[in-house]
Amino acid sequence: PSESSPRKDFRSRRSRGDWSEYNHRHRSNPHSPHHDHQNDSKRSSTNGSTNSAGVGEKIMASTTAAIGAAVSAGISAGINAYNNNQNTAASAQFLRSSRMDRCRLEASRAMMDFLPTLKKAIIKETDITAEMEELKSIRAQKKENGGGEQSGNIREREGELWNSIKNKSITRLVTTIYAHTIVFLVLTVQVNLLGGRLLREEQQEESQEEQASSPSSDGSDRYRSSHKTVLAKTYHHVFSTGIPALVEAVGKAADDVLQNWDVLGGDDVSLDDVSFWMETVRDSIEKRQQKGISSALVQFIIPDGAEQSNEESMDELARYILDETYDLLESPTYAHAERMCLNITFTHLRVDGYAKLFSSPTINDRREEEENDGEERKPLAKVITHLQKQTVATFYKPPSHVEEMKDWEGVFRMMEEPLPSAPNVYIPKFFDAVAELSDISFN
């Protein structure tokens, strides 16, 4: 956009609220900057692949670059489809609604692309292969010895291994919930930021080019290029630094709540015991008792000051878009959307996930649970195995066709396209929860 663009459209969103004036002075730009896009392809191919850790430099660079390109191309394809199929007299409200529908679709499609990398990153940080192999070795030794009495050291080591598996399994499940929510919400913010900018620039070019039969694609290309850089930058940090830090934090909380539960000792658990674990870990990680206006999880998304200083190599427009993203992630609106998405996920996991382990699941409060001697209980080892396999797998399994039709409400008025596949049963349930965040990001 030119310097004459309306200020209200391009101010950093932090300047529209008072929740973080200090960070506003350090990050915000008053206007969307001019864009030099001659070297964008070189920048976008390198920025996401420096100083890599965690899941690996090559995987991260290729994944973020490919997904950034897919998101941008998808939105551009949607814009072209609307330009070709919609009457030019269509109301501004209808056009805006259509574009936001497209953004919702592209965020979900990009989420589907991210899930394999998300899965690998979390499994790498919570790998139990070594423990399982050592347990197999111990069982083989016991069999060779005819099942005789074990030495104290072997028994103690076996207990340590089972406790490690127990803690890592709960850590894997809860980390998957948090990382899944974070990735989708950040995608929602960034895709709507891009979609809104493309629409505004298109409208400005239409008003400035009276004799043009259709808007120029230069603006779309400019924003797409910088947006790919921002996607690569953001998700490189999330996967290489944020997820390992998140696993560490969740692991400590899980260790605390599970320390008195012994797999080898034959402990058994109830449905409400499992729910109590989940709620206790949530209180620790989300700081729910503090009732702050910002997300406690944003620390795993936004780099610290030292890493942010490396953003100087980015072009000015990419830095502006990144600032806008950070502004929104630190806002009360984002915190509210995150809280609702997490509540939706944990509730679904209980009702349609681990509750199925128990033939007669109850939702008693803690006092009723203590008085209920007949409450169904299952071996701790069986519950842990279910949580780290079947329950976690729900995040990587697409819903049935019937569920998809219901949740996606048809095909968003885009009848020329096939029905999109939702990544899993959770994403369609988030749409109402992120409506306000999407609207603010698009604006």
NULODREN-549211 format. One line per field, with one value per residue (C-alpha): residue number from 0; z, y, x. Coordinates in nm, 3 decimals. Layout:
% NULODREN-549211
num = [NUM:...] .
zz = [Z:...] .
yy = [Y:...] .
xx = [X:...] .
% end
This chain:
% NULODREN-549211
num = [0:1:2:3:4:5:6:7:8:9:10:11:12:13:14:15:16:17:18:19:20:21:22:23:24:25:26:27:28:29:30:31:32:33:34:35:36:37:38:39:40:41:42:43:44:45:46:47:48:49:50:51:52:53:54:55:56:57:58:59:60:61:62:63:64:65:66:67:68:69:70:71:72:73:74:75:76:77:78:79:80:81:82:83:84:85:86:87:88:89:90:91:92:93:94:95:96:97:98:99:100:101:102:103:104:105:106:107:108:109:110:111:112:113:114:115:116:117:118:119:120:121:122:123:124:125:126:127:128:129:130:131:132:133:134:135:136:137:138:139:140:141:142:143:144:145:146:147:148:149:150:151:152:153:154:155:156:157:158:159:160:161:162:163:164:165:166:167:168:169:170:171:172:173:174:175:176:177:178:179:180:181:182:183:184:185:186:187:188:189:190:191:192:193:194:195:196:197:198:199:200:201:202:203:204:205:206:207:208:209:210:211:212:213:214:215:216:217:218:219:220:221:222:223:224:225:226:227:228:229:230:231:232:233:234:235:236:237:238:239:240:241:242:243:244:245:246:247:248:249:250:251:252:253:254:255:256:257:258:259:260:261:262:263:264:265:266:267:268:269:270:271:272:273:274:275:276:277:278:279:280:281:282:283:284:285:286:287:288:289:290:291:292:293:294:295:296:297:298:299:300:301:302:303:304:305:306:307:308:309:310:311:312:313:314:315:316:317:318:319:320:321:322:323:324:325:326:327:328:329:330:331:332:333:334:335:336:337:338:339:340:341:342:343:344:345:346:347:348:349:350:351:352:353:354:355:356:357:358:359:360:361:362:363:364:365:366:367:368:369:370:371:372:373:374:375:376:377:378:379:380:381:382:383:384:385:386:387:388:389:390:391:392:393:394:395:396:397:398:399:400:401:402:403:404:405:406:407:408:409:410:411:412:413:414:415:416:417:418:419:420:421:422:423:424:425:426:427:428:429:430:431:432:433:434:435:436:437:438:439:440:441:442] .
zz = [0.000:-0.058:0.218:0.160:0.277:0.565:0.894:1.063:0.830:0.885:1.240:1.457:1.646:1.975:1.922:1.921:2.275:2.606:2.707:2.622:2.578:2.653:2.373:2.147:2.170:2.090:1.802:1.637:1.298:1.226:0.859:0.640:0.473:0.108:-0.021:-0.212:-0.352:-0.592:-0.355:-0.183:-0.325:-0.189:0.152:0.189:0.103:0.367:0.664:0.791:0.791:1.005:1.353:1.344:1.635:1.748:1.450:1.214:0.976:0.647:0.760:0.909:0.614:0.355:0.558:0.640:0.287:0.130:0.366:0.327:-0.048:-0.021:0.203:-0.016:-0.338:-0.190:-0.090:-0.426:-0.602:-0.390:-0.473:-0.844:-0.813:-0.647:-0.898:-1.184:-1.035:-0.828:-0.971:-0.939:-0.779:-0.485:-0.153:0.040:0.328:0.111:-0.043:0.299:0.431:0.129:0.171:0.542:0.453:0.219:0.495:0.726:0.460:0.391:0.762:0.795:0.486:0.608:0.944:0.765:0.608:0.946:1.138:1.025:1.132:1.458:1.531:1.461:1.676:1.979:1.946:1.924:2.254:2.431:2.279:2.491:2.257:2.486:2.787:2.596:2.463:2.809:2.951:2.678:2.770:3.136:3.049:2.835:3.126:3.358:3.111:3.084:3.462:3.471:3.618:3.950:4.207:4.075:4.246:4.412:4.157:3.860:4.024:4.102:3.746:3.602:3.816:3.700:3.337:3.381:3.562:3.282:3.027:3.240:3.267:2.901:2.786:2.974:2.862:2.500:2.520:2.690:2.475:2.164:2.282:2.345:2.032:1.812:1.949:1.920:1.561:1.447:1.622:1.481:1.135:1.182:1.273:0.991:0.715:0.806:0.824:0.471:0.342:0.478:0.334:-0.008:-0.015:0.093:-0.156:-0.432:-0.353:-0.348:-0.684:-0.833:-0.726:-0.858:-1.193:-1.352:-1.689:-1.560:-1.636:-1.326:-1.028:-1.070:-0.914:-0.802:-0.456:-0.402:-0.508:-0.272:0.032:-0.053:-0.070:0.266:0.421:0.328:0.503:0.815:0.814:0.788:1.067:1.303:1.265:1.262:1.612:1.727:1.614:1.693:2.024:2.138:2.137:2.323:2.588:2.607:2.651:2.934:3.114:3.071:3.174:3.506:3.576:3.484:3.710:4.003:3.960:3.883:4.140:4.373:4.099:4.051:3.736:3.856:4.194:4.030:4.086:3.915:3.826:3.763:3.495:3.744:3.841:3.479:3.455:3.777:3.626:3.322:3.517:3.751:3.463:3.296:3.610:3.617:3.249:3.170:3.502:3.517:3.878:3.787:3.537:3.332:3.013:2.803:2.711:2.927:2.624:2.408:2.552:2.336:2.018:2.039:2.049:2.323:2.263:2.150:1.877:1.767:1.699:1.414:1.230:1.081:0.777:0.690:0.450:0.603:0.510:0.653:0.982:0.984:0.934:1.208:1.444:1.365:1.443:1.778:1.863:1.815:1.997:2.306:2.296:2.524:2.215:2.136:2.500:2.500:2.175:2.303:2.628:2.444:2.201:2.488:2.678:2.366:2.313:2.671:2.694:2.367:2.476:2.794:2.647:2.321:2.413:2.735:2.890:2.656:2.856:3.130:3.056:3.293:3.286:3.552:3.596:3.974:4.161:4.391:4.703:4.539:4.401:4.750:4.868:4.565:4.646:4.331:4.087:3.793:3.786:3.530:3.561:3.535:3.268:3.045:3.085:3.009:2.694:2.572:2.633:2.450:2.150:2.074:2.233:2.076:1.739:1.725:1.640:1.320:1.195:0.961:1.064:0.886:0.573:0.761:1.039:0.781:0.589:0.910:1.050:0.726:0.640:0.282:0.078:0.181:-0.139:-0.339:-0.538:-0.799:-0.539:-0.383:-0.019:0.187:0.431:0.788:0.954:1.250:1.460:1.663:1.401:1.289:1.655:1.683:1.418:1.648:1.913:1.673:1.499:1.683:1.651:1.278:1.237:1.418:1.226:0.892:0.971] .
yy = [0.000:0.357:0.606:0.752:0.430:0.488:0.464:0.279:-0.019:-0.062:0.032:-0.241:-0.391:-0.338:0.035:-0.021:-0.158:-0.099:-0.451:-0.418:-0.061:-0.151:-0.406:-0.169:0.087:-0.179:-0.361:-0.166:0.005:0.294:0.212:-0.093:-0.036:-0.017:-0.353:-0.444:-0.787:-0.840:-1.076:-1.234:-1.580:-1.592:-1.461:-1.693:-1.996:-1.925:-1.748:-2.054:-2.280:-2.106:-2.204:-2.514:-2.750:-3.002:-3.186:-3.099:-2.822:-2.991:-3.113:-2.775:-2.566:-2.781:-2.818:-2.451:-2.340:-2.590:-2.504:-2.132:-2.173:-2.393:-2.148:-1.849:-2.032:-2.160:-1.816:-1.674:-1.953:-1.873:-1.504:-1.582:-1.813:-1.544:-1.281:-1.507:-1.628:-1.340:-1.045:-0.725:-0.569:-0.807:-0.629:-0.558:-0.759:-1.064:-1.039:-1.008:-1.306:-1.514:-1.430:-1.518:-1.852:-1.907:-1.822:-2.072:-2.338:-2.263:-2.262:-2.607:-2.737:-2.600:-2.765:-3.097:-3.038:-2.955:-3.258:-3.510:-3.275:-3.199:-3.570:-3.635:-3.342:-3.454:-3.823:-3.732:-3.541:-3.813:-4.125:-4.438:-4.678:-4.717:-4.794:-5.048:-5.224:-5.248:-5.387:-5.652:-5.742:-5.776:-5.997:-6.215:-6.254:-6.348:-6.610:-6.757:-6.779:-6.970:-6.686:-6.707:-6.432:-6.116:-5.931:-5.603:-5.405:-5.555:-5.495:-5.137:-5.077:-5.221:-4.984:-4.687:-4.780:-4.815:-4.482:-4.316:-4.461:-4.346:-3.989:-3.961:-4.099:-3.835:-3.572:-3.679:-3.655:-3.315:-3.170:-3.286:-3.100:-2.779:-2.791:-2.879:-2.582:-2.342:-2.433:-2.400:-2.065:-1.915:-2.036:-1.879:-1.545:-1.544:-1.666:-1.407:-1.134:-1.222:-1.262:-0.925:-0.746:-0.900:-0.790:-0.433:-0.400:-0.537:-0.283:0.001:-0.103:-0.124:0.233:0.359:0.177:0.287:0.130:-0.204:-0.496:-0.681:-0.602:-0.636:-0.943:-0.745:-0.678:-1.041:-1.152:-0.904:-1.008:-1.377:-1.365:-1.192:-1.406:-1.723:-1.580:-1.511:-1.861:-2.016:-1.794:-1.859:-2.233:-2.285:-2.140:-2.333:-2.670:-2.626:-2.438:-2.403:-2.769:-2.897:-2.627:-2.717:-3.087:-3.001:-2.788:-3.044:-3.323:-3.155:-3.102:-3.465:-3.593:-3.405:-3.529:-3.889:-3.940:-4.152:-4.377:-4.700:-4.910:-5.203:-5.200:-5.283:-4.952:-4.909:-4.587:-4.449:-4.214:-3.930:-4.002:-3.951:-3.633:-3.508:-3.559:-3.358:-3.071:-3.052:-3.034:-2.769:-2.556:-2.574:-2.500:-2.258:-2.069:-2.079:-1.964:-1.638:-1.537:-1.317:-1.142:-1.296:-1.657:-1.847:-2.058:-1.766:-1.808:-2.119:-1.927:-1.588:-1.596:-1.422:-1.091:-1.246:-1.450:-1.159:-0.958:-1.201:-1.074:-0.788:-1.006:-1.012:-0.760:-0.472:-0.597:-0.944:-0.786:-0.582:-0.892:-1.071:-0.779:-0.789:-1.160:-1.108:-0.828:-1.058:-1.352:-1.135:-0.999:-1.093:-1.204:-1.468:-1.581:-1.622:-1.823:-2.043:-2.111:-2.212:-2.438:-2.611:-2.661:-2.809:-3.045:-3.171:-3.224:-3.418:-3.630:-3.728:-3.796:-3.962:-4.070:-4.223:-4.243:-4.533:-4.738:-4.747:-4.921:-4.698:-4.357:-4.113:-3.743:-3.733:-3.454:-3.539:-3.569:-3.811:-4.008:-4.070:-4.198:-4.424:-4.762:-4.915:-4.685:-4.876:-4.891:-5.013:-5.119:-4.818:-4.988:-5.038:-4.676:-4.540:-4.754:-4.632:-4.266:-4.273:-4.468:-4.458:-4.119:-3.939:-4.096:-3.901:-3.587:-3.743:-3.919:-3.740:-3.747:-3.955:-3.816:-3.761:-3.566:-3.364:-3.262:-3.151:-2.955:-2.788:-2.679:-2.797:-2.639:-2.272:-2.162:-2.290:-2.555:-2.577:-2.734:-3.081:-3.111:-3.038:-3.296:-3.172:-3.273:-3.436:-3.417:-3.122:-2.851:-2.815:-2.777:-2.476:-2.259:-2.080:-2.040:-1.859:-1.645:-1.323:-1.382:-1.443:-1.129:-0.908:-1.061:-1.011:-0.646] .
xx = [0.000:0.104:0.180:-0.164:-0.332:-0.575:-0.391:-0.673:-0.621:-0.249:-0.163:-0.026:-0.316:-0.139:-0.188:-0.565:-0.569:-0.394:-0.295:0.076:0.194:0.555:0.574:0.384:0.664:0.923:0.754:0.478:0.499:0.261:0.207:0.227:0.566:0.663:0.775:1.090:1.015:1.303:1.485:1.186:1.237:1.590:1.483:1.186:1.395:1.658:1.502:1.318:1.621:1.885:1.997:1.778:1.729:1.472:1.323:1.604:1.702:1.613:1.271:1.179:1.294:1.119:0.800:0.751:0.840:0.599:0.314:0.370:0.348:0.039:-0.146:-0.065:-0.148:-0.473:-0.592:-0.492:-0.683:-0.984:-0.961:-0.944:-1.242:-1.448:-1.339:-1.446:-1.772:-1.909:-2.096:-1.897:-2.202:-2.183:-2.201:-1.883:-2.025:-2.083:-1.735:-1.574:-1.771:-1.672:-1.305:-1.316:-1.476:-1.184:-0.937:-1.103:-1.072:-0.706:-0.616:-0.769:-0.591:-0.258:-0.321:-0.354:-0.012:0.142:0.012:0.278:0.558:0.376:0.346:0.715:0.826:0.623:0.711:1.078:1.056:0.852:1.009:0.965:1.146:1.448:1.228:1.022:1.331:1.483:1.158:1.154:1.510:1.414:1.117:1.341:1.584:1.298:1.181:1.529:1.548:1.222:1.024:1.201:1.222:1.388:1.669:1.588:1.787:1.601:1.264:1.358:1.480:1.161:0.957:1.165:1.107:0.732:0.712:0.907:0.662:0.370:0.496:0.599:0.264:0.066:0.316:0.272:-0.106:-0.122:0.157:-0.028:-0.339:-0.147:0.070:-0.228:-0.424:-0.130:-0.050:-0.410:-0.466:-0.147:-0.245:-0.586:-0.428:-0.174:-0.405:-0.668:-0.405:-0.302:-0.657:-0.764:-0.463:-0.512:-0.875:-0.794:-0.511:-0.728:-1.000:-0.746:-0.603:-0.951:-1.023:-0.689:-0.692:-1.016:-0.943:-0.817:-1.052:-0.936:-0.711:-0.338:-0.177:0.130:-0.013:-0.106:0.241:0.406:0.210:0.227:0.605:0.646:0.378:0.565:0.870:0.664:0.513:0.859:0.994:0.704:0.681:1.054:1.056:0.748:0.882:1.251:1.224:0.863:0.759:1.070:1.014:0.646:0.727:0.965:0.704:0.425:0.661:0.737:0.367:0.290:0.569:0.420:0.063:0.163:0.439:0.224:0.083:0.277:0.230:0.439:0.269:-0.062:-0.240:-0.573:-0.751:-1.097:-1.220:-1.225:-0.866:-0.759:-0.964:-0.808:-0.461:-0.559:-0.710:-0.412:-0.165:-0.384:-0.381:-0.003:0.062:-0.221:-0.200:-0.578:-0.592:-0.419:-0.689:-0.457:-0.566:-0.287:-0.221:0.026:0.115:0.228:0.577:0.610:0.524:0.695:1.077:1.269:1.443:1.771:1.606:1.390:1.704:1.777:1.468:1.670:1.746:1.375:1.229:1.037:0.692:0.763:0.874:0.554:0.339:0.533:0.476:0.105:0.103:0.276:0.033:-0.263:-0.106:-0.059:-0.414:-0.706:-0.898:-0.637:-0.628:-1.007:-1.004:-0.724:-0.907:-1.225:-1.038:-0.859:-1.184:-1.342:-1.049:-1.018:-1.395:-1.404:-1.109:-1.285:-1.628:-1.527:-1.175:-1.052:-1.402:-1.469:-1.220:-1.479:-1.808:-2.004:-1.831:-1.941:-1.888:-1.889:-1.720:-1.431:-1.650:-1.893:-1.599:-1.460:-1.797:-1.854:-1.699:-1.845:-1.671:-1.523:-1.145:-0.893:-0.527:-0.299:-0.086:-0.392:-0.504:-0.157:-0.129:-0.468:-0.383:-0.052:-0.184:-0.557:-0.629:-0.333:-0.419:-0.748:-0.551:-0.417:-0.730:-0.978:-1.345:-1.604:-1.772:-2.100:-1.928:-1.737:-2.049:-2.216:-1.924:-1.817:-2.173:-2.149:-1.871:-1.885:-2.062:-1.763:-1.944:-1.670:-1.441:-1.457:-1.552:-1.240:-1.112:-1.096:-0.768:-0.946:-1.260:-1.130:-1.072:-1.438:-1.536:-1.303:-1.470:-1.715:-1.445:-1.209:-1.474:-1.385:-1.010:-1.051:-1.257:-1.005:-0.714:-0.889:-0.955] .
% end
